[in-house]
Amino acid sequence: MSRYAVPAGIIVFCVWAYWLSTQFDRVPPILKRGMQPEDFPQLVIGLIIMLAVYLIFRDDSKAPEPLTRMVQMTIGLLIGFLLIAEIDLFLGLGLFAVSLTALWGERRAWALVLVGIVAPVAVFFLFDGIFEVRFPRGLLTNFWYE
């Protein structure tokens, strides 16, 4: 049964993502040069659906082993990141990165600081300062954007 459930779940998710991509704003015809904003995501989604259908018919593997405790804890951290990211994206990114690094066995304090503080700050300033990408406002980003 799980042999069909996973590809079916992927297909359902792709149908939902495809519908979301139809909600993008259209580019006025005078500015259209090539693809519309939704075209590329829809092409990728179509490819994923085709691979999921292929998986249904061609996969002969047995049921996978149950998830290990480490995988379950990693999934829990990811869910925690999604919840904290609602408060602030970079607070969530920093906490997730340092928690995941510690969970996977890193014990050196300087490495945890590097991954939990330096990396998210570097990503923020790279995208905000150089690429001029504005991030969603949150607890920490409000200090920078005001």
Summary of the structure (lengths in Angstrom):
residues: 146
radius of gyration: 20.2
end to end distance: 53.3
largest distance: 56.6
contacts: 348
relative contact order: 0.08
helix: 68%
strand: 0%
